[in-house]
Amino acid sequence: MPIIIPESELDESFVRASGPGGQNVNKVSTAVQLRFDVRGSPSLPDEVAVRLMRLAGSRMTRDGVLIISADRFRTQDRNRADARERLAALVAAAEIRPVKRRPTKPSAGARERRLAGKAVRSGVKSTRGRVNRED
């Protein structure tokens, strides 16, 4: 079941973007900063929140707030949609429960091949050494 984050839990602010835009770039705040309080969100189960905080990396503040900056596009609407899509992708990735690794042992044949290879290498090295010249 997909997790739905209500609009009330998202905080958006618009700032001036760098990059292309001509004179418009100095007048219009098109870049979006989307903030989502992961720790305080009642919409996220605890295990998903922990995985999301780990996945977010440097985008997560010490207070547990995820900040996504979007300034790829020249319009506010497209940047806003881009930020929300990236948040949705992060949450979807955090929803996936990692599969636990089952420890395995090498097969008997693999062990024999390894030891045979070591014996060959040992033989090669043991033939090295000083050469006695008795002429």
N, CA, C and O atoms as CSV, one atom per row, in Angstrom:
chain,resi,resn,atom,element,x,y,z
A,1,MET,N,N,0.847,-1.182,0.000
A,1,MET,CA,C,0.000,0.000,0.000
A,1,MET,C,C,0.893,1.246,0.000
A,1,MET,O,O,1.707,1.421,0.907
A,2,PRO,N,N,0.747,2.111,-1.006
A,2,PRO,CA,C,1.612,3.301,-1.072
A,2,PRO,C,C,1.297,4.287,0.055
A,2,PRO,O,O,0.161,4.411,0.512
A,3,ILE,N,N,2.329,4.965,0.470
A,3,ILE,CA,C,2.193,5.963,1.535
A,3,ILE,C,C,1.763,7.282,0.908
A,3,ILE,O,O,2.348,7.726,-0.081
A,4,ILE,N,N,0.751,7.899,1.477
A,4,ILE,CA,C,0.268,9.191,0.989
A,4,ILE,C,C,0.614,10.243,2.035
A,4,ILE,O,O,0.236,10.131,3.201
A,5,ILE,N,N,1.335,11.262,1.598
A,5,ILE,CA,C,1.729,12.348,2.498
A,5,ILE,C,C,0.785,13.521,2.241
A,5,ILE,O,O,0.734,14.032,1.122
A,6,PRO,N,N,0.041,13.956,3.255
A,6,PRO,CA,C,-0.879,15.079,3.053
A,6,PRO,C,C,-0.141,16.392,2.787
A,6,PRO,O,O,0.992,16.598,3.223
A,7,GLU,N,N,-0.818,17.257,2.064
A,7,GLU,CA,C,-0.270,18.575,1.691
A,7,GLU,C,C,0.156,19.374,2.924
A,7,GLU,O,O,1.112,20.148,2.865
A,8,SER,N,N,-0.549,19.189,4.030
A,8,SER,CA,C,-0.274,19.970,5.238
A,8,SER,C,C,1.092,19.657,5.849
A,8,SER,O,O,1.620,20.467,6.610
A,9,GLU,N,N,1.676,18.494,5.530
A,9,GLU,CA,C,2.977,18.122,6.081
A,9,GLU,C,C,4.143,18.658,5.248
A,9,GLU,O,O,5.297,18.560,5.663
A,10,LEU,N,N,3.846,19.220,4.081
A,10,LEU,CA,C,4.887,19.751,3.208
A,10,LEU,C,C,4.965,21.260,3.352
A,10,LEU,O,O,3.945,21.943,3.452
A,11,ASP,N,N,6.183,21.770,3.363
A,11,ASP,CA,C,6.400,23.212,3.447
A,11,ASP,C,C,7.239,23.616,2.243
A,11,ASP,O,O,8.373,23.161,2.088
A,12,GLU,N,N,6.682,24.469,1.392
A,12,GLU,CA,C,7.402,24.899,0.200
A,12,GLU,C,C,7.768,26.373,0.326
A,12,GLU,O,O,6.982,27.198,0.792
A,13,SER,N,N,8.993,26.674,-0.109
A,13,SER,CA,C,9.386,28.073,-0.208
A,13,SER,C,C,10.053,28.262,-1.564
A,13,SER,O,O,10.686,27.347,-2.091
A,14,PHE,N,N,9.907,29.434,-2.109
A,14,PHE,CA,C,10.434,29.717,-3.438
A,14,PHE,C,C,11.566,30.724,-3.324
A,14,PHE,O,O,11.449,31.756,-2.662
A,15,VAL,N,N,12.662,30.394,-3.987
A,15,VAL,CA,C,13.846,31.249,-3.949
A,15,VAL,C,C,14.315,31.505,-5.378
A,15,VAL,O,O,13.875,30.838,-6.314
A,16,ARG,N,N,15.189,32.454,-5.532
A,16,ARG,CA,C,15.721,32.742,-6.866
A,16,ARG,C,C,16.671,31.638,-7.284
A,16,ARG,O,O,17.505,31.177,-6.504
A,17,ALA,N,N,16.525,31.225,-8.533
A,17,ALA,CA,C,17.341,30.137,-9.060
A,17,ALA,C,C,18.543,30.684,-9.804
A,17,ALA,O,O,18.512,31.797,-10.329
A,18,SER,N,N,19.598,29.894,-9.843
A,18,SER,CA,C,20.740,30.236,-10.687
A,18,SER,C,C,20.518,29.555,-12.030
A,18,SER,O,O,19.601,28.747,-12.180
A,19,GLY,N,N,21.344,29.876,-12.983
A,19,GLY,CA,C,21.246,29.198,-14.266
A,19,GLY,C,C,20.479,29.999,-15.294
A,19,GLY,O,O,20.310,31.209,-15.139
A,20,PRO,N,N,19.997,29.322,-16.374
A,20,PRO,CA,C,19.374,30.027,-17.488
A,20,PRO,C,C,18.072,30.701,-17.092
A,20,PRO,O,O,17.411,30.290,-16.138
A,21,GLY,N,N,17.715,31.727,-17.821
A,21,GLY,CA,C,16.467,32.428,-17.547
A,21,GLY,C,C,16.531,33.865,-18.003
A,21,GLY,O,O,15.523,34.570,-17.972
A,22,GLY,N,N,17.697,34.313,-18.426
A,22,GLY,CA,C,17.838,35.685,-18.914
A,22,GLY,C,C,17.581,36.692,-17.807
A,22,GLY,O,O,17.954,36.477,-16.654
A,23,GLN,N,N,16.941,37.790,-18.170
A,23,GLN,CA,C,16.646,38.829,-17.186
A,23,GLN,C,C,15.624,38.337,-16.168
A,23,GLN,O,O,15.559,38.828,-15.041
A,24,ASN,N,N,14.830,37.360,-16.587
A,24,ASN,CA,C,13.780,36.815,-15.725
A,24,ASN,C,C,14.357,36.211,-14.444
A,24,ASN,O,O,13.713,36.232,-13.395
A,25,VAL,N,N,15.579,35.671,-14.540
A,25,VAL,CA,C,16.176,34.971,-13.410
A,25,VAL,C,C,16.398,35.909,-12.222
A,25,VAL,O,O,16.417,35.461,-11.075
A,26,ASN,N,N,16.564,37.188,-12.484
A,26,ASN,CA,C,16.792,38.149,-11.402
A,26,ASN,C,C,15.503,38.676,-10.789
A,26,ASN,O,O,15.533,39.324,-9.743
A,27,LYS,N,N,14.365,38.402,-11.438
A,27,LYS,CA,C,13.095,38.967,-10.980
A,27,LYS,C,C,12.178,37.953,-10.302
A,27,LYS,O,O,11.456,38.285,-9.362
A,28,VAL,N,N,12.215,36.709,-10.790
A,28,VAL,CA,C,11.218,35.726,-10.373
A,28,VAL,C,C,11.868,34.625,-9.544
A,28,VAL,O,O,12.938,34.124,-9.889
A,29,SER,N,N,11.218,34.256,-8.459
A,29,SER,CA,C,11.707,33.165,-7.617
A,29,SER,C,C,11.120,31.860,-8.136
A,29,SER,O,O,9.985,31.511,-7.811
A,30,THR,N,N,11.895,31.140,-8.942
A,30,THR,CA,C,11.378,29.921,-9.561
A,30,THR,C,C,11.866,28.649,-8.878
A,30,THR,O,O,11.219,27.610,-9.006
A,31,ALA,N,N,12.974,28.694,-8.165
A,31,ALA,CA,C,13.486,27.498,-7.499
A,31,ALA,C,C,12.619,27.173,-6.284
A,31,ALA,O,O,12.101,28.068,-5.616
A,32,VAL,N,N,12.473,25.891,-6.014
A,32,VAL,CA,C,11.609,25.435,-4.920
A,32,VAL,C,C,12.460,24.722,-3.882
A,32,VAL,O,O,13.327,23.915,-4.217
A,33,GLN,N,N,12.199,25.033,-2.614
A,33,GLN,CA,C,12.766,24.274,-1.503
A,33,GLN,C,C,11.599,23.592,-0.800
A,33,GLN,O,O,10.769,24.243,-0.167
A,34,LEU,N,N,11.555,22.279,-0.924
A,34,LEU,CA,C,10.490,21.495,-0.306
A,34,LEU,C,C,11.014,20.922,0.996
A,34,LEU,O,O,12.041,20.243,1.016
A,35,ARG,N,N,10.307,21.195,2.084
A,35,ARG,CA,C,10.711,20.689,3.397
A,35,ARG,C,C,9.667,19.713,3.901
A,35,ARG,O,O,8.465,19.963,3.824
A,36,PHE,N,N,10.157,18.583,4.424
A,36,PHE,CA,C,9.265,17.547,4.946
A,36,PHE,C,C,9.865,17.033,6.248
A,36,PHE,O,O,10.988,16.530,6.265
A,37,ASP,N,N,9.108,17.162,7.345
A,37,ASP,CA,C,9.567,16.726,8.661
A,37,ASP,C,C,9.370,15.218,8.779
A,37,ASP,O,O,8.267,14.746,9.057
A,38,VAL,N,N,10.445,14.471,8.566
A,38,VAL,CA,C,10.367,13.010,8.561
A,38,VAL,C,C,10.108,12.491,9.974
A,38,VAL,O,O,9.269,11.611,10.167
A,39,ARG,N,N,10.824,13.031,10.959
A,39,ARG,CA,C,10.657,12.552,12.346
A,39,ARG,C,C,9.265,12.829,12.894
A,39,ARG,O,O,8.706,12.004,13.616
A,40,GLY,N,N,8.708,13.977,12.557
A,40,GLY,CA,C,7.423,14.362,13.120
A,40,GLY,C,C,6.222,13.971,12.281
A,40,GLY,O,O,5.098,14.353,12.607
A,41,SER,N,N,6.428,13.219,11.208
A,41,SER,CA,C,5.329,12.885,10.305
A,41,SER,C,C,4.523,11.688,10.813
A,41,SER,O,O,5.071,10.606,11.018
A,42,PRO,N,N,3.216,11.891,11.015
A,42,PRO,CA,C,2.376,10.757,11.412
A,42,PRO,C,C,2.047,9.836,10.230
A,42,PRO,O,O,1.552,8.728,10.438
A,43,SER,N,N,2.311,10.274,9.009
A,43,SER,CA,C,1.984,9.493,7.809
A,43,SER,C,C,2.973,8.359,7.556
A,43,SER,O,O,2.643,7.378,6.890
A,44,LEU,N,N,4.189,8.498,8.091
A,44,LEU,CA,C,5.224,7.500,7.822
A,44,LEU,C,C,5.337,6.503,8.969
A,44,LEU,O,O,5.426,6.903,10.130
A,45,PRO,N,N,5.336,5.206,8.656
A,45,PRO,CA,C,5.661,4.221,9.694
A,45,PRO,C,C,7.109,4.415,10.147
A,45,PRO,O,O,7.943,4.896,9.380
A,46,ASP,N,N,7.402,4.044,11.382
A,46,ASP,CA,C,8.726,4.279,11.954
A,46,ASP,C,C,9.848,3.662,11.132
A,46,ASP,O,O,10.871,4.309,10.904
A,47,GLU,N,N,9.675,2.427,10.686
A,47,GLU,CA,C,10.753,1.759,9.940
A,47,GLU,C,C,11.010,2.446,8.594
A,47,GLU,O,O,12.153,2.515,8.141
A,48,VAL,N,N,9.953,2.953,7.959
A,48,VAL,CA,C,10.116,3.672,6.690
A,48,VAL,C,C,10.824,5.001,6.945
A,48,VAL,O,O,11.674,5.410,6.154
A,49,ALA,N,N,10.482,5.674,8.040
A,49,ALA,CA,C,11.116,6.952,8.381
A,49,ALA,C,C,12.612,6.766,8.610
A,49,ALA,O,O,13.413,7.593,8.174
A,50,VAL,N,N,12.990,5.695,9.285
A,50,VAL,CA,C,14.409,5.432,9.544
A,50,VAL,C,C,15.143,5.191,8.234
A,50,VAL,O,O,16.231,5.726,8.018
A,51,ARG,N,N,14.541,4.377,7.349
A,51,ARG,CA,C,15.183,4.113,6.055
A,51,ARG,C,C,15.260,5.383,5.215
A,51,ARG,O,O,16.249,5.607,4.517
A,52,LEU,N,N,14.222,6.213,5.280
A,52,LEU,CA,C,14.203,7.466,4.518
A,52,LEU,C,C,15.305,8.406,5.007
A,52,LEU,O,O,15.968,9.058,4.200
A,53,MET,N,N,15.500,8.477,6.310
A,53,MET,CA,C,16.555,9.340,6.851
A,53,MET,C,C,17.929,8.853,6.406
A,53,MET,O,O,18.823,9.659,6.148
A,54,ARG,N,N,18.100,7.530,6.316
A,54,ARG,CA,C,19.374,6.980,5.870
A,54,ARG,C,C,19.583,7.255,4.379
A,54,ARG,O,O,20.690,7.579,3.950
A,55,LEU,N,N,18.516,7.124,3.601
A,55,LEU,CA,C,18.600,7.355,2.151
A,55,LEU,C,C,18.847,8.824,1.814
A,55,LEU,O,O,19.539,9.136,0.844
A,56,ALA,N,N,18.281,9.720,2.614
A,56,ALA,CA,C,18.355,11.153,2.315
A,56,ALA,C,C,19.771,11.694,2.415
A,56,ALA,O,O,20.135,12.605,1.672
A,57,GLY,N,N,20.565,11.158,3.310
A,57,GLY,CA,C,21.960,11.590,3.434
A,57,GLY,C,C,22.093,13.045,3.816
A,57,GLY,O,O,21.571,13.469,4.847
A,58,SER,N,N,22.793,13.823,2.989
A,58,SER,CA,C,23.075,15.228,3.312
A,58,SER,C,C,21.852,16.124,3.139
A,58,SER,O,O,21.888,17.287,3.539
A,59,ARG,N,N,20.787,15.618,2.561
A,59,ARG,CA,C,19.559,16.420,2.411
A,59,ARG,C,C,18.754,16.459,3.704
A,59,ARG,O,O,17.767,17.189,3.799
A,60,MET,N,N,19.172,15.676,4.703
A,60,MET,CA,C,18.472,15.617,5.981
A,60,MET,C,C,19.161,16.524,6.985
A,60,MET,O,O,20.385,16.500,7.110
A,61,THR,N,N,18.364,17.338,7.714
A,61,THR,CA,C,18.936,18.195,8.749
A,61,THR,C,C,19.042,17.414,10.052
A,61,THR,O,O,18.523,16.303,10.159
A,62,ARG,N,N,19.709,17.991,11.034
A,62,ARG,CA,C,19.840,17.331,12.342
A,62,ARG,C,C,18.487,17.151,13.023
A,62,ARG,O,O,18.297,16.234,13.822
A,63,ASP,N,N,17.548,18.042,12.694
A,63,ASP,CA,C,16.221,17.976,13.318
A,63,ASP,C,C,15.313,16.957,12.655
A,63,ASP,O,O,14.169,16.791,13.079
A,64,GLY,N,N,15.795,16.269,11.623
A,64,GLY,CA,C,14.981,15.265,10.945
A,64,GLY,C,C,14.095,15.843,9.861
A,64,GLY,O,O,13.058,15.265,9.534
A,65,VAL,N,N,14.488,16.982,9.295
A,65,VAL,CA,C,13.718,17.606,8.221
A,65,VAL,C,C,14.448,17.345,6.907
A,65,VAL,O,O,15.639,17.627,6.773
A,66,LEU,N,N,13.710,16.803,5.944
A,66,LEU,CA,C,14.248,16.525,4.621
A,66,LEU,C,C,14.048,17.753,3.749
A,66,LEU,O,O,12.934,18.267,3.648
A,67,ILE,N,N,15.132,18.236,3.109
A,67,ILE,CA,C,15.047,19.414,2.250
A,67,ILE,C,C,15.398,18.992,0.826
A,67,ILE,O,O,16.488,18.484,0.565
A,68,ILE,N,N,14.457,19.211,-0.085
A,68,ILE,CA,C,14.689,18.918,-1.494
A,68,ILE,C,C,14.650,20.238,-2.250
A,68,ILE,O,O,13.649,20.954,-2.215
A,69,SER,N,N,15.747,20.553,-2.936
A,69,SER,CA,C,15.816,21.780,-3.733
A,69,SER,C,C,15.647,21.418,-5.200
A,69,SER,O,O,16.298,20.501,-5.702
A,70,ALA,N,N,14.769,22.143,-5.882
A,70,ALA,CA,C,14.530,21.892,-7.298
A,70,ALA,C,C,14.641,23.206,-8.064
A,70,ALA,O,O,13.878,24.144,-7.830
A,71,ASP,N,N,15.608,23.258,-8.986
A,71,ASP,CA,C,15.756,24.466,-9.808
A,71,ASP,C,C,16.135,24.097,-11.240
A,71,ASP,O,O,16.766,24.883,-11.947
A,72,ARG,N,N,15.748,22.901,-11.658
A,72,ARG,CA,C,16.096,22.425,-12.994
A,72,ARG,C,C,15.361,23.167,-14.101
A,72,ARG,O,O,15.897,23.362,-15.192
A,73,PHE,N,N,14.132,23.577,-13.812
A,73,PHE,CA,C,13.275,24.177,-14.835
A,73,PHE,C,C,13.160,25.677,-14.638
A,73,PHE,O,O,13.558,26.219,-13.607
A,74,ARG,N,N,12.599,26.345,-15.661
A,74,ARG,CA,C,12.501,27.808,-15.615
A,74,ARG,C,C,11.178,28.292,-15.043
A,74,ARG,O,O,10.979,29.496,-14.882
A,75,THR,N,N,10.266,27.365,-14.733
A,75,THR,CA,C,8.987,27.788,-14.165
A,75,THR,C,C,8.812,27.200,-12.769
A,75,THR,O,O,9.316,26.124,-12.449
A,76,GLN,N,N,8.089,27.939,-11.966
A,76,GLN,CA,C,7.840,27.532,-10.587
A,76,GLN,C,C,7.038,26.236,-10.528
A,76,GLN,O,O,7.329,25.362,-9.711
A,77,ASP,N,N,6.028,26.108,-11.390
A,77,ASP,CA,C,5.169,24.918,-11.377
A,77,ASP,C,C,5.946,23.645,-11.690
A,77,ASP,O,O,5.764,22.620,-11.033
A,78,ARG,N,N,6.816,23.717,-12.701
A,78,ARG,CA,C,7.576,22.523,-13.073
A,78,ARG,C,C,8.593,22.158,-11.994
A,78,ARG,O,O,8.818,20.977,-11.730
A,79,ASN,N,N,9.207,23.163,-11.371
A,79,ASN,CA,C,10.142,22.880,-10.274
A,79,ASN,C,C,9.402,22.297,-9.071
A,79,ASN,O,O,9.914,21.410,-8.388
A,80,ARG,N,N,8.221,22.790,-8.823
A,80,ARG,CA,C,7.399,22.296,-7.713
A,80,ARG,C,C,7.038,20.824,-7.944
A,80,ARG,O,O,7.139,19.998,-7.037
A,81,ALA,N,N,6.614,20.513,-9.176
A,81,ALA,CA,C,6.270,19.129,-9.520
A,81,ALA,C,C,7.509,18.237,-9.434
A,81,ALA,O,O,7.422,17.095,-8.983
A,82,ASP,N,N,8.656,18.754,-9.865
A,82,ASP,CA,C,9.909,17.998,-9.823
A,82,ASP,C,C,10.288,17.670,-8.377
A,82,ASP,O,O,10.689,16.543,-8.087
A,83,ALA,N,N,10.167,18.627,-7.480
A,83,ALA,CA,C,10.504,18.408,-6.065
A,83,ALA,C,C,9.585,17.354,-5.457
A,83,ALA,O,O,10.037,16.491,-4.704
A,84,ARG,N,N,8.299,17.423,-5.784
A,84,ARG,CA,C,7.341,16.446,-5.240
A,84,ARG,C,C,7.598,15.046,-5.795
A,84,ARG,O,O,7.463,14.056,-5.077
A,85,GLU,N,N,7.967,14.966,-7.072
A,85,GLU,CA,C,8.281,13.659,-7.662
A,85,GLU,C,C,9.514,13.052,-6.999
A,85,GLU,O,O,9.564,11.849,-6.742
A,86,ARG,N,N,10.503,13.895,-6.727
A,86,ARG,CA,C,11.713,13.392,-6.088
A,86,ARG,C,C,11.439,12.931,-4.659
A,86,ARG,O,O,12.013,11.943,-4.202
A,87,LEU,N,N,10.563,13.646,-3.956
A,87,LEU,CA,C,10.161,13.213,-2.618
A,87,LEU,C,C,9.427,11.874,-2.697
A,87,LEU,O,O,9.688,10.970,-1.904
A,88,ALA,N,N,8.510,11.755,-3.653
A,88,ALA,CA,C,7.747,10.512,-3.817
A,88,ALA,C,C,8.685,9.345,-4.132
A,88,ALA,O,O,8.496,8.240,-3.625
A,89,ALA,N,N,9.699,9.594,-4.973
A,89,ALA,CA,C,10.651,8.534,-5.324
A,89,ALA,C,C,11.463,8.106,-4.096
A,89,ALA,O,O,11.709,6.917,-3.895
A,90,LEU,N,N,11.874,9.076,-3.280
A,90,LEU,CA,C,12.625,8.757,-2.059
A,90,LEU,C,C,11.780,7.937,-1.087
A,90,LEU,O,O,12.255,6.959,-0.511
A,91,VAL,N,N,10.525,8.345,-0.911
A,91,VAL,CA,C,9.633,7.616,0.003
A,91,VAL,C,C,9.380,6.213,-0.531
A,91,VAL,O,O,9.368,5.250,0.236
A,92,ALA,N,N,9.178,6.091,-1.847
A,92,ALA,CA,C,8.949,4.773,-2.448
A,92,ALA,C,C,10.164,3.868,-2.249
A,92,ALA,O,O,10.015,2.676,-1.980
A,93,ALA,N,N,11.366,4.435,-2.380
A,93,ALA,CA,C,12.584,3.650,-2.171
A,93,ALA,C,C,12.725,3.236,-0.709
A,93,ALA,O,O,13.222,2.150,-0.411
A,94,ALA,N,N,12.286,4.109,0.204
A,94,ALA,CA,C,12.378,3.806,1.638
A,94,ALA,C,C,11.343,2.769,2.059
A,94,ALA,O,O,11.521,2.086,3.067
A,95,GLU,N,N,10.265,2.650,1.292
A,95,GLU,CA,C,9.226,1.660,1.610
A,95,GLU,C,C,9.707,0.236,1.417
A,95,GLU,O,O,9.216,-0.682,2.074
A,96,ILE,N,N,10.663,0.044,0.520
A,96,ILE,CA,C,11.127,-1.303,0.197
A,96,ILE,C,C,11.975,-1.832,1.346
A,96,ILE,O,O,13.011,-1.266,1.694
A,97,ARG,N,N,11.510,-2.923,1.919
A,97,ARG,CA,C,12.221,-3.529,3.038
A,97,ARG,C,C,13.411,-4.309,2.479
A,97,ARG,O,O,13.229,-5.164,1.612
A,98,PRO,N,N,14.621,-4.031,2.958
A,98,PRO,CA,C,15.787,-4.744,2.416
A,98,PRO,C,C,15.742,-6.231,2.776
A,98,PRO,O,O,15.297,-6.611,3.859
A,99,VAL,N,N,16.210,-7.055,1.850
A,99,VAL,CA,C,16.236,-8.498,2.066
A,99,VAL,C,C,17.447,-8.819,2.937
A,99,VAL,O,O,18.556,-8.352,2.675
A,100,LYS,N,N,17.221,-9.624,3.979
A,100,LYS,CA,C,18.331,-9.986,4.855
A,100,LYS,C,C,19.251,-10.958,4.141
A,100,LYS,O,O,18.793,-11.870,3.453
A,101,ARG,N,N,20.544,-10.759,4.306
A,101,ARG,CA,C,21.535,-11.628,3.688
A,101,ARG,C,C,21.627,-12.931,4.465
A,101,ARG,O,O,21.748,-12.939,5.690
A,102,ARG,N,N,21.568,-14.040,3.718
A,102,ARG,CA,C,21.740,-15.343,4.351
A,102,ARG,C,C,23.193,-15.767,4.165
A,102,ARG,O,O,23.656,-15.863,3.028
A,103,PRO,N,N,23.914,-16.020,5.232
A,103,PRO,CA,C,25.318,-16.406,5.079
A,103,PRO,C,C,25.426,-17.754,4.371
A,103,PRO,O,O,24.658,-18.674,4.655
A,104,THR,N,N,26.374,-17.865,3.457
A,104,THR,CA,C,26.583,-19.119,2.728
A,104,THR,C,C,28.002,-19.590,2.952
A,104,THR,O,O,28.871,-18.827,3.372
A,105,LYS,N,N,28.225,-20.891,2.659
A,105,LYS,CA,C,29.561,-21.457,2.796
A,105,LYS,C,C,30.038,-21.886,1.421
A,105,LYS,O,O,29.228,-22.271,0.578
A,106,PRO,N,N,31.342,-21.824,1.183
A,106,PRO,CA,C,31.844,-22.293,-0.110
A,106,PRO,C,C,31.634,-23.806,-0.240
A,106,PRO,O,O,31.686,-24.538,0.748
A,107,SER,N,N,31.396,-24.257,-1.470
A,107,SER,CA,C,31.169,-25.686,-1.699
A,107,SER,C,C,32.475,-26.453,-1.502
A,107,SER,O,O,33.555,-25.864,-1.463
A,108,ALA,N,N,32.360,-27.777,-1.379
A,108,ALA,CA,C,33.540,-28.619,-1.182
A,108,ALA,C,C,34.471,-28.509,-2.390
A,108,ALA,O,O,35.690,-28.441,-2.236
A,109,GLY,N,N,33.892,-28.490,-3.589
A,109,GLY,CA,C,34.700,-28.375,-4.809
A,109,GLY,C,C,35.463,-27.066,-4.847
A,109,GLY,O,O,36.625,-27.033,-5.254
A,110,ALA,N,N,34.813,-25.975,-4.422
A,110,ALA,CA,C,35.460,-24.660,-4.416
A,110,ALA,C,C,36.626,-24.662,-3.433
A,110,ALA,O,O,37.681,-24.086,-3.702
A,111,ARG,N,N,36.421,-25.320,-2.285
A,111,ARG,CA,C,37.495,-25.401,-1.292
A,111,ARG,C,C,38.686,-26.195,-1.843
A,111,ARG,O,O,39.841,-25.809,-1.659
A,112,GLU,N,N,38.385,-27.316,-2.522
A,112,GLU,CA,C,39.457,-28.135,-3.106
A,112,GLU,C,C,40.229,-27.354,-4.172
A,112,GLU,O,O,41.459,-27.399,-4.207
A,113,ARG,N,N,39.512,-26.641,-5.037
A,113,ARG,CA,C,40.176,-25.849,-6.085
A,113,ARG,C,C,41.059,-24.768,-5.484
A,113,ARG,O,O,42.160,-24.512,-5.971
A,114,ARG,N,N,40.572,-24.136,-4.424
A,114,ARG,CA,C,41.358,-23.099,-3.763
A,114,ARG,C,C,42.644,-23.680,-3.189
A,114,ARG,O,O,43.719,-23.106,-3.365
A,115,LEU,N,N,42.538,-24.826,-2.496
A,115,LEU,CA,C,43.720,-25.447,-1.892
A,115,LEU,C,C,44.686,-25.958,-2.956
A,115,LEU,O,O,45.901,-25.896,-2.770
A,116,ALA,N,N,44.154,-26.463,-4.071
A,116,ALA,CA,C,45.015,-26.937,-5.168
A,116,ALA,C,C,45.783,-25.755,-5.752
A,116,ALA,O,O,46.974,-25.865,-6.044
A,117,GLY,N,N,45.104,-24.638,-5.920
A,117,GLY,CA,C,45.762,-23.436,-6.441
A,117,GLY,C,C,46.849,-22.943,-5.510
A,117,GLY,O,O,47.903,-22.489,-5.954
A,118,LYS,N,N,46.584,-23.036,-4.199
A,118,LYS,CA,C,47.587,-22.612,-3.225
A,118,LYS,C,C,48.802,-23.549,-3.272
A,118,LYS,O,O,49.939,-23.103,-3.119
A,119,ALA,N,N,48.555,-24.843,-3.485
A,119,ALA,CA,C,49.659,-25.811,-3.545
A,119,ALA,C,C,50.527,-25.543,-4.769
A,119,ALA,O,O,51.754,-25.608,-4.694
A,120,VAL,N,N,49.886,-25.241,-5.893
A,120,VAL,CA,C,50.641,-24.924,-7.109
A,120,VAL,C,C,51.488,-23.685,-6.880
A,120,VAL,O,O,52.672,-23.663,-7.217
A,121,ARG,N,N,50.889,-22.664,-6.313
A,121,ARG,CA,C,51.610,-21.411,-6.073
A,121,ARG,C,C,52.776,-21.637,-5.105
A,121,ARG,O,O,53.857,-21.074,-5.278
A,122,SER,N,N,52.543,-22.469,-4.086
A,122,SER,CA,C,53.584,-22.781,-3.115
A,122,SER,C,C,54.757,-23.478,-3.797
A,122,SER,O,O,55.919,-23.194,-3.508
A,123,GLY,N,N,54.432,-24.401,-4.713
A,123,GLY,CA,C,55.479,-25.103,-5.456
A,123,GLY,C,C,56.305,-24.152,-6.295
A,123,GLY,O,O,57.529,-24.269,-6.352
A,124,VAL,N,N,55.637,-23.202,-6.952
A,124,VAL,CA,C,56.341,-22.221,-7.775
A,124,VAL,C,C,57.290,-21.409,-6.910
A,124,VAL,O,O,58.440,-21.177,-7.283
A,125,LYS,N,N,56.803,-20.980,-5.758
A,125,LYS,CA,C,57.626,-20.126,-4.897
A,125,LYS,C,C,58.782,-20.909,-4.257
A,125,LYS,O,O,59.862,-20.361,-4.034
A,126,SER,N,N,58.545,-22.186,-3.966
A,126,SER,CA,C,59.610,-22.966,-3.297
A,126,SER,C,C,60.776,-23.254,-4.237
A,126,SER,O,O,61.897,-23.489,-3.785
A,127,THR,N,N,60.515,-23.236,-5.543
A,127,THR,CA,C,61.625,-23.466,-6.488
A,127,THR,C,C,62.477,-22.217,-6.679
A,127,THR,O,O,63.572,-22.288,-7.237
A,128,ARG,N,N,61.990,-21.104,-6.230
A,128,ARG,CA,C,62.776,-19.864,-6.300
A,128,ARG,C,C,63.840,-19.879,-5.222
A,128,ARG,O,O,63.726,-20.612,-4.240
A,129,GLY,N,N,64.843,-19.095,-5.396
A,129,GLY,CA,C,65.857,-18.994,-4.353
A,129,GLY,C,C,67.221,-18.824,-4.970
A,129,GLY,O,O,67.351,-18.479,-6.145
A,130,ARG,N,N,68.240,-19.069,-4.166
A,130,ARG,CA,C,69.610,-18.908,-4.642
A,130,ARG,C,C,69.955,-20.052,-5.601
A,130,ARG,O,O,69.526,-21.194,-5.438
A,131,VAL,N,N,70.732,-19.694,-6.578
A,131,VAL,CA,C,71.211,-20.686,-7.526
A,131,VAL,C,C,72.647,-21.041,-7.151
A,131,VAL,O,O,73.510,-20.166,-7.089
A,132,ASN,N,N,72.900,-22.315,-6.903
A,132,ASN,CA,C,74.257,-22.752,-6.554
A,132,ASN,C,C,75.001,-23.079,-7.850
A,132,ASN,O,O,74.574,-23.936,-8.623
A,133,ARG,N,N,76.100,-22.396,-8.072
A,133,ARG,CA,C,76.900,-22.661,-9.275
A,133,ARG,C,C,78.132,-23.460,-8.844
A,133,ARG,O,O,79.056,-22.939,-8.220
A,134,GLU,N,N,78.106,-24.679,-9.184
A,134,GLU,CA,C,79.255,-25.516,-8.870
A,134,GLU,C,C,79.899,-25.941,-10.181
A,134,GLU,O,O,79.583,-27.008,-10.706
A,135,ASP,N,N,80.792,-25.126,-10.713
A,135,ASP,CA,C,81.484,-25.393,-11.978
A,135,ASP,C,C,82.838,-25.959,-11.769
A,135,ASP,O,O,83.547,-26.238,-12.736
